[in-house]
């Protein structure tokens, strides 16, 4: 939807409609009958009707505000919602069904009639008006003009329906306000429809009937006057007719006759008032025509006076043209000369008569006309054009002119031309000089600047770059001292003043600068005084010396550092002149190592520090050049007391104070060599042990990489894995799949500092396995040591011992059985024998007792025999 013209009437009607509808909706929601009727005694407005008025009023208000991304969508939703409510209500009337829409928001309190069963439902003509008004608003969202025209006539249809309903109420004709249905549109509903449709039609005031009343012509004004008076007349006379009939004052015939007479009288009054209004306008028009005639007469007089003045001015103009130093010529639309002055003839070398027979193109360089025809430069009358052209003289020489072209009436063109060849030559030379200067300045790695009145009038890119500015940020914008550090501004200001006042012509000084971000840098200025445009000016150059300053500072600092390093170094350091091998500098560490004082060594020959047999070798070493620092080998040196030292020399040749000097330090490695010799012996002993031992040794890194192993380890892998043990291989590669998980778990524990020991039966061989961490001086785990000691013989001896122990245990058990038999089996016959012995003691002739006695003796003999047999069996075992 395009944004329509703003209209205060639309805003007022929209707000009024929304307020009235909200009052009605409040009455329905809170059961306040007065609010439902709005005006006491009027028919209540349905809730759905009030809701539609709120939607349409809101949509109209949206058209009066600035466009945003949600306005059109909100307008469409509000219009569509109201339209759907109206259309659904119409369908309910036509097809006699109930959708529940009428009781969606409020419930009806009572049923009015069998035909109109829902008091909350709007009237049929009201539903029709809602549908037409909503469809019209929806059509406004389309961009085509035909939809806007249809929408305008839909709004007019709503206006007509509401007016018919109002006339029905005004004159008491129920047919008008019900439109063939029992339910009728409420009077205030009709009023709201009427004003709302008028507001909607004002969105496109140039379309439809609205154009008749919104135009500014005399017919539009008359239509507004007549229509307004007619409406007032209908309302007044209609109200009087209804009221007289209501109270029975007059009969129907009298009221109709009175209405007709009154209508005629009022129409006569309206016609009389309109005619009077038109006559007044006609009188004003006649007066305006008379004034125009008088003005025309005055203008004719003024024109005559001006014509005389023009003739005089033309004579003056002709005199000025002839005497003008600039060339002046006039040509017509066909580019033929119509007039030329003497300066023009002199400039091109033609006579006046010759020029008047020529065309303008004949004095213009043909090459220029090919790319810039003169016809393209013709302008409108009164317009002036300044430009340059290349003219060609009669002698065919070409020169440049500056022309001022002005077009007059009657297609005449006057041209003023000035020869600017000398000026163009000077400009070319000046441009070339300026180009050379700018090229040098712009490409220069040195900052170039020009200062006037305490400000930069020019800086080259390098100057601005040094201070992290752009050139435009410095030129004619900031004072010179802006780029100078606060501590050095007084120096810069004073130097600028001295040159500006002519005390000195040039200066050269260093100062600390100030970059755009506030950081400091060092710059060196060179500047000279000059006069440009009668103004004292400083022209100069500037270089960034920050790196040089930094290098100087670092050099001073490094000299101090190296001197301090040389003097306080714990390593013996020497500086020895190569030409005569004298000691020119030595530190305390060197003097202490050799048993001298520094004074005893300075200016002495370094030859005294070497044995006699090494002096030739020493001299040859000083003859060779050592451009790079490096290890010069191990030599023998002597202390002051004659003690021999083994010294490692690191030396480099440098230039110091104009002399070639050897800078070296001597490291006493006597004890180190002794320790290495001892270590080599220990290493040899260890290797001998590892080669001769029967224990498997393997050293692993933290990543399980094999670092070292002894021959026994290689034999073990060859025996059990049929592979060659190699350094650099992964230990995991030599483990069998069934043993790998447990071994890797143990290795992970070793990496945490734990030592693992266990025995393992490996292919009929027994080994004692040990995993131990290898740690450094800081207890950091560096790797792992794996040892395997074969204990097969020991395990066999342990097995034999175990078997002997089991046999002894069995023998003891048999002895226990024998003891049990002695204590249990022999006790019974022995007890019987004792009892029988007592019986035979008192009855020696008792044969029965004697037989029993003999039986028990046999039984005991059998037990003893069995025990002897068992004992012999155990002995055999």
HELIX and SHEET records of a PDB file:
HELIX    1   1 UNK A    8  UNK A   29  1                                  22    
HELIX    2   2 UNK A   33  UNK A   37  1                                   5    
HELIX    3   3 UNK A   47  UNK A   62  1                                  16    
HELIX    4   4 UNK A   71  UNK A   95  1                                  25    
HELIX    5   5 UNK A  101  UNK A  103  5                                   3    
HELIX    6   6 UNK A  124  UNK A  139  1                                  16    
HELIX    7   7 UNK A  145  UNK A  171  1                                  27    
HELIX    8   8 UNK A  174  UNK A  178  1                                   5    
HELIX    9   9 UNK A  187  UNK A  201  1                                  15    
HELIX   10  10 UNK A  202  UNK A  204  5                                   3    
HELIX   11  11 UNK A  210  UNK A  214  1                                   5    
HELIX   12  12 UNK A  218  UNK A  246  1                                  29    
HELIX   13  13 UNK A  252  UNK A  323  1                                  72    
HELIX   14  14 UNK A  342  UNK A  348  1                                   7    
HELIX   15  15 UNK A  352  UNK A  356  1                                   5    
HELIX   16  16 UNK A  360  UNK A  363  5                                   4    
HELIX   17  17 UNK A  366  UNK A  371  1                                   6    
HELIX   18  18 UNK A  374  UNK A  377  5                                   4    
HELIX   19  19 UNK A  409  UNK A  411  5                                   3    
HELIX   20  20 UNK A  421  UNK A  443  1                                  23    
HELIX   21  21 UNK A  461  UNK A  466  1                                   6    
HELIX   22  22 UNK A  471  UNK A  474  1                                   4    
HELIX   23  23 UNK A  480  UNK A  483  5                                   4    
HELIX   24  24 UNK A  486  UNK A  488  5                                   3    
HELIX   25  25 UNK A  489  UNK A  500  1                                  12    
HELIX   26  26 UNK A  546  UNK A  568  1                                  23    
HELIX   27  27 UNK A  588  UNK A  594  1                                   7    
HELIX   28  28 UNK A  598  UNK A  601  1                                   4    
HELIX   29  29 UNK A  606  UNK A  609  5                                   4    
HELIX   30  30 UNK A  612  UNK A  614  5                                   3    
HELIX   31  31 UNK A  615  UNK A  623  1                                   9    
HELIX   32  32 UNK A  670  UNK A  692  1                                  23    
HELIX   33  33 UNK A  711  UNK A  721  1                                  11    
HELIX   34  34 UNK A  731  UNK A  734  5                                   4    
HELIX   35  35 UNK A  737  UNK A  751  1                                  15    
HELIX   36  36 UNK A  792  UNK A  842  1                                  51    
HELIX   37  37 UNK A  847  UNK A  876  1                                  30    
SHEET    1   A 5 UNK A 337  UNK A 340  0                                        
SHEET    2   A 5 UNK A 327  UNK A 331 -1                                        
SHEET    3   A 5 UNK A 413  UNK A 419 -1                                        
SHEET    4   A 5 UNK A 398  UNK A 407 -1                                        
SHEET    5   A 5 UNK A 384  UNK A 392 -1                                        
SHEET    1   B 5 UNK A 455  UNK A 459  0                                        
SHEET    2   B 5 UNK A 447  UNK A 452 -1                                        
SHEET    3   B 5 UNK A 535  UNK A 544 -1                                        
SHEET    4   B 5 UNK A 520  UNK A 532 -1                                        
SHEET    5   B 5 UNK A 506  UNK A 514 -1                                        
SHEET    1   C 5 UNK A 583  UNK A 586  0                                        
SHEET    2   C 5 UNK A 572  UNK A 577 -1                                        
SHEET    3   C 5 UNK A 659  UNK A 668 -1                                        
SHEET    4   C 5 UNK A 644  UNK A 656 -1                                        
SHEET    5   C 5 UNK A 630  UNK A 638 -1                                        
SHEET    1   D 5 UNK A 706  UNK A 709  0                                        
SHEET    2   D 5 UNK A 696  UNK A 701 -1                                        
SHEET    3   D 5 UNK A 781  UNK A 790 -1                                        
SHEET    4   D 5 UNK A 765  UNK A 775 -1                                        
SHEET    5   D 5 UNK A 756  UNK A 762 -1                                        
END                                                                             
